[in-house]
Amino acid sequence: MINPDAMTFIEKTNEDPLLRVQIAELDIEGLLALAERQGYHFTKGEFIATLKAIAFGELQDEELENVAGGILTGAPVYPPTLGGFRNNGIIAVLIGL
């Protein structure tokens, strides 16, 4: 499940190269503390769940409406990607989990 604060933080890091550099040097606890200082509130579990939802294509409400008889009639959800995110800093933090 996507946590809105975690998603917004991920989007911000995707747009801010300096923030990506900072994140690349942090462990998960440091990332959570940085996010908290910037006004984003989410737990380690919520952050990981959000990244998994992005990576594995969690269906949003509008996509669920396109599902008929078990067949997805809208755009394909796979192959898994990070939803276009090029945030290697966050991936580096996850590798250190």
MOSUL-V58791 format. One record per helix or strand. SS is the DSSP state (H for helix, E for strand). FROM is the first residue (numbers start at 1). TO is the last residue. If there is no record, write none. Layout:
# MOSUL-V58791
ss=SS from=FROM to=TO
ss=SS from=FROM to=TO
This chain:
# MOSUL-V58791
ss=H from=4 to=15
ss=H from=17 to=24
ss=H from=28 to=37
ss=H from=44 to=55
ss=H from=61 to=64
ss=E from=67 to=68
ss=E from=71 to=72
ss=H from=88 to=95
